[in-house]
């Protein structure tokens, strides 16, 4: 009886029971899958970087250098991160057609998959701002009123109170924000493209960026209420009053001249 009891209590018996239980509940898969998944993700990332490097060599290297170090025709891309690439290429600003005071938005020539590959390659050159997820830039649940306050404090000086853009110095300008996607608005705040200052999370938290995005979308939507009628660029009552003064007074003067001229002719006749 003692020998039988000893066999039943053999240490390997507990191991065998545990393995059987793991196999029955999928525990073995859970134990070994993460390593396999990580390996697959790493391989996919390596492939994306490799494909991105090919695209970069064809479309970007002539200005930014073969290794992203920059040249006299383009700045260094080391450390700009994937968010900057997604914004610049995703809005058609890059590749640039020609040098100038500012690179305009134009038709996008790359697919989103190719943009992701380019972003992966540039991100591999040095750490930088990461392309945001939908949960980060989605305006759902954001405070539009707070976004308006933040926009008027940080953005209106260049982009106008309703984000319609405005002129800057030396041929530069702040582009209109009408029709810009929430993702690209977020990335612009992250990276500070061209003349714009950057607002990283340490300066402007994610919640505040979402509030600003919600405000910009609200004032530029087709449903936005404009009780004043013609908004004249959204510059406010000063510009509207000036328009009324100049053109209204001009119209009154023209009418007065016309009446006086016809009155004089009537007297002569």
C-alpha positions as CSV (number, residue, x, y, z in Angstrom):
1,X,0.0,0.0,0.0
2,X,2.9,2.3,0.8
3,X,4.4,1.7,-2.6
4,X,1.1,2.3,-4.4
5,X,0.6,5.6,-2.5
6,X,4.1,6.7,-3.4
7,X,3.5,6.1,-7.0
8,X,0.3,8.2,-6.9
9,X,2.2,11.1,-5.3
10,X,5.0,11.1,-7.8
11,X,6.0,14.7,-8.6
12,X,5.5,14.2,-12.3
13,X,1.9,13.4,-11.8
14,X,1.1,17.0,-10.9
15,X,2.9,18.2,-14.0
16,X,1.1,15.8,-16.3
17,X,-2.3,16.9,-14.8
18,X,-1.4,20.6,-15.3
19,X,-0.4,20.1,-18.9
20,X,-3.6,18.2,-19.6
21,X,-5.6,21.0,-18.1
22,X,-3.7,23.6,-20.1
23,X,-4.2,21.7,-23.3
24,X,-7.9,21.3,-22.6
25,X,-8.5,25.0,-21.9
26,X,-6.2,26.4,-24.6
27,X,-3.6,27.3,-22.0
28,X,-0.8,26.0,-24.1
29,X,-1.8,28.3,-27.0
30,X,-2.0,31.2,-24.6
31,X,1.4,30.4,-23.2
32,X,3.2,30.2,-26.5
33,X,1.1,32.5,-28.8
34,X,2.4,35.8,-27.5
35,X,6.0,35.0,-28.6
36,X,4.7,33.9,-32.0
37,X,2.5,37.0,-32.4
38,X,5.4,39.3,-31.4
39,X,7.6,37.6,-33.9
40,X,5.0,38.0,-36.6
41,X,4.5,41.7,-35.7
42,X,8.3,42.3,-35.8
43,X,8.5,40.6,-39.3
44,X,5.6,42.7,-40.6
45,X,7.3,45.9,-39.3
46,X,10.6,44.9,-40.9
47,X,8.8,44.3,-44.2
48,X,7.0,47.7,-44.0
49,X,10.4,49.4,-43.3
50,X,12.0,47.6,-46.2
51,X,9.2,48.6,-48.6
52,X,9.1,52.1,-47.2
53,X,12.8,52.5,-47.9
54,X,12.2,51.6,-51.6
55,X,9.5,54.2,-51.9
56,X,11.7,56.7,-50.1
57,X,14.6,56.1,-52.5
58,X,12.4,56.8,-55.5
59,X,10.3,59.7,-54.2
60,X,12.2,61.4,-51.4
61,X,15.9,60.8,-51.4
62,X,16.7,63.4,-54.0
63,X,15.8,66.2,-51.6
64,X,16.1,64.6,-48.1
65,X,19.2,62.5,-48.7
66,X,19.7,58.8,-49.2
67,X,19.6,58.2,-45.4
68,X,17.2,61.0,-44.5
69,X,20.1,63.2,-43.3
70,X,18.8,66.2,-45.3
71,X,20.3,68.2,-48.1
72,X,20.2,71.8,-49.3
73,X,16.9,71.1,-50.9
74,X,15.2,69.4,-48.0
75,X,15.5,69.1,-44.2
76,X,16.7,66.1,-42.2
77,X,14.0,63.5,-41.5
78,X,15.8,61.9,-38.6
79,X,13.6,62.1,-35.5
80,X,10.5,63.6,-37.2
81,X,8.5,60.4,-36.6
82,X,5.7,58.7,-38.4
83,X,3.0,61.3,-37.7
84,X,4.9,64.0,-39.7
85,X,5.1,61.6,-42.7
86,X,1.5,60.7,-42.5
87,X,0.5,64.4,-42.4
88,X,2.8,65.7,-45.1
89,X,2.4,62.8,-47.6
90,X,-1.3,62.2,-46.6
91,X,-2.2,65.8,-47.5
92,X,-0.2,65.8,-50.8
93,X,2.3,68.4,-49.6
94,X,5.0,65.8,-50.1
95,X,6.6,65.0,-52.4
96,X,6.9,68.8,-53.2
97,X,6.6,69.9,-56.8
98,X,9.0,72.8,-56.4
99,X,10.7,74.8,-53.6
100,X,9.0,77.9,-52.3
101,X,8.0,79.9,-49.3
102,X,5.4,77.2,-48.4
103,X,4.5,73.9,-49.8
104,X,0.7,73.8,-50.7
105,X,-1.8,71.0,-50.2
106,X,-2.4,69.0,-53.4
107,X,-3.6,65.7,-54.7
108,X,-2.3,62.7,-52.8
109,X,-0.2,60.4,-55.0
110,X,0.4,57.5,-52.6
111,X,-2.0,55.0,-51.2
112,X,-2.5,54.8,-47.4
113,X,-0.6,51.5,-47.3
114,X,2.3,53.2,-49.1
115,X,2.1,56.1,-46.7
116,X,2.3,53.8,-43.8
117,X,5.3,52.1,-45.2
118,X,7.1,55.4,-45.8
119,X,6.2,56.4,-42.2
120,X,7.6,53.2,-40.9
121,X,10.9,53.7,-42.7
122,X,11.3,57.4,-41.5
123,X,10.3,56.4,-38.0
124,X,13.1,53.8,-38.0
125,X,15.6,56.6,-38.6
126,X,14.9,58.1,-35.2
127,X,12.2,58.4,-32.5
128,X,9.6,61.1,-33.1
129,X,5.8,61.7,-32.9
130,X,3.8,58.6,-33.6
131,X,0.8,58.4,-35.9
132,X,-2.3,58.8,-33.6
133,X,-5.0,56.2,-33.3
134,X,-8.7,57.0,-34.0
135,X,-9.4,57.0,-30.3
136,X,-6.9,59.9,-29.9
137,X,-8.2,62.2,-32.6
138,X,-11.9,61.3,-32.7
139,X,-14.0,64.4,-31.6
140,X,-16.7,62.2,-30.1
141,X,-17.6,63.5,-26.6
142,X,-15.3,66.5,-26.8
143,X,-16.1,69.9,-25.4
144,X,-16.7,72.2,-28.3
145,X,-17.0,75.4,-26.2
146,X,-13.6,74.6,-24.5
147,X,-12.2,73.9,-27.9
148,X,-13.3,77.3,-29.1
149,X,-11.4,78.9,-26.2
150,X,-8.3,76.9,-26.9
151,X,-8.5,77.7,-30.6
152,X,-8.9,81.4,-30.1
153,X,-5.9,81.4,-27.7
154,X,-3.5,79.3,-29.7
155,X,-4.6,79.2,-33.3
156,X,-6.8,82.1,-34.3
157,X,-3.9,84.5,-34.7
158,X,-2.9,82.7,-37.9
159,X,-5.8,80.5,-39.0
160,X,-8.6,83.1,-38.3
161,X,-11.3,82.7,-35.7
162,X,-13.1,80.0,-37.7
163,X,-10.1,78.3,-39.2
164,X,-10.4,79.9,-42.7
165,X,-6.7,80.7,-42.9
166,X,-4.8,83.9,-43.3
167,X,-1.7,85.5,-44.8
168,X,1.6,85.5,-43.0
169,X,4.9,87.2,-43.9
170,X,7.3,86.6,-46.8
171,X,4.8,84.8,-49.0
172,X,3.8,82.3,-46.2
173,X,0.2,81.7,-45.1
174,X,-1.9,79.7,-42.6
175,X,-4.0,77.3,-44.7
176,X,-7.8,76.9,-44.3
177,X,-8.8,74.1,-42.0
178,X,-12.1,73.5,-43.7
179,X,-12.4,69.9,-44.8
180,X,-9.2,68.8,-43.0
181,X,-9.7,65.4,-41.4
182,X,-9.5,65.0,-37.6
183,X,-6.4,62.8,-38.0
184,X,-4.5,65.4,-40.0
185,X,-5.6,68.2,-37.6
186,X,-4.2,66.1,-34.7
187,X,-1.0,65.4,-36.5
188,X,-0.5,69.0,-37.4
189,X,-0.7,70.0,-33.7
190,X,1.6,67.1,-32.9
191,X,4.3,68.0,-35.4
192,X,4.0,71.7,-36.3
193,X,4.4,71.5,-40.1
194,X,6.2,74.3,-41.9
195,X,5.4,77.6,-40.2
196,X,3.2,76.2,-37.4
197,X,4.5,75.7,-33.9
198,X,4.2,72.1,-32.5
199,X,1.9,71.3,-29.5
200,X,3.1,68.0,-28.1
201,X,1.1,66.3,-25.3
202,X,3.4,67.9,-22.7
203,X,2.2,71.3,-24.0
204,X,-1.3,70.5,-25.1
205,X,-2.8,67.3,-23.7
206,X,-4.7,64.9,-25.9
207,X,-8.1,66.0,-24.5
208,X,-7.5,69.6,-25.5
209,X,-6.5,68.6,-29.0
210,X,-9.8,66.7,-29.3
211,X,-11.7,69.7,-28.1
212,X,-10.0,71.9,-30.7
213,X,-10.8,69.4,-33.5
214,X,-14.4,69.3,-32.4
215,X,-14.6,73.1,-32.5
216,X,-13.0,73.3,-36.0
217,X,-15.4,70.7,-37.4
218,X,-18.4,72.4,-35.8
219,X,-17.7,75.9,-37.2
220,X,-16.8,74.6,-40.6
221,X,-19.7,72.2,-41.1
222,X,-22.7,72.7,-43.4
223,X,-24.9,72.8,-40.3
224,X,-23.0,75.7,-38.6
225,X,-25.4,78.6,-37.8
226,X,-24.4,82.0,-39.2
227,X,-27.1,84.5,-38.1
228,X,-25.2,87.5,-39.5
229,X,-25.6,86.3,-43.1
230,X,-22.5,86.6,-45.3
231,X,-19.6,85.9,-42.9
232,X,-16.9,87.7,-44.9
233,X,-14.1,85.3,-43.9
234,X,-15.4,85.0,-40.3
235,X,-13.2,87.9,-39.2
236,X,-16.0,89.3,-36.9
237,X,-18.0,92.5,-36.6
238,X,-15.1,94.9,-37.4
239,X,-14.6,93.5,-40.9
240,X,-18.4,93.3,-41.5
241,X,-18.9,96.9,-40.3
242,X,-16.0,98.1,-42.5
243,X,-17.5,96.3,-45.5
244,X,-20.9,97.9,-44.9
245,X,-19.3,101.3,-44.4
246,X,-17.1,101.3,-47.5
247,X,-19.6,99.6,-49.9
248,X,-22.7,101.0,-48.3
249,X,-21.4,104.6,-48.2
250,X,-20.0,104.2,-51.7
251,X,-23.4,103.0,-53.0
252,X,-25.1,106.0,-51.3
253,X,-22.6,108.4,-52.9
254,X,-23.2,106.9,-56.3
255,X,-27.0,107.2,-56.0
256,X,-26.7,110.8,-54.9
257,X,-24.5,111.6,-57.9
258,X,-26.9,109.9,-60.2
259,X,-29.9,111.8,-58.7
260,X,-28.1,115.1,-58.9
261,X,-27.1,114.6,-62.5
262,X,-30.6,113.7,-63.6
263,X,-32.1,116.6,-61.7
264,X,-29.7,119.0,-63.4
265,X,-30.7,117.7,-66.8
266,X,-34.3,118.0,-66.0
267,X,-33.9,121.6,-65.0
268,X,-32.1,122.4,-68.2
269,X,-34.7,120.9,-70.3
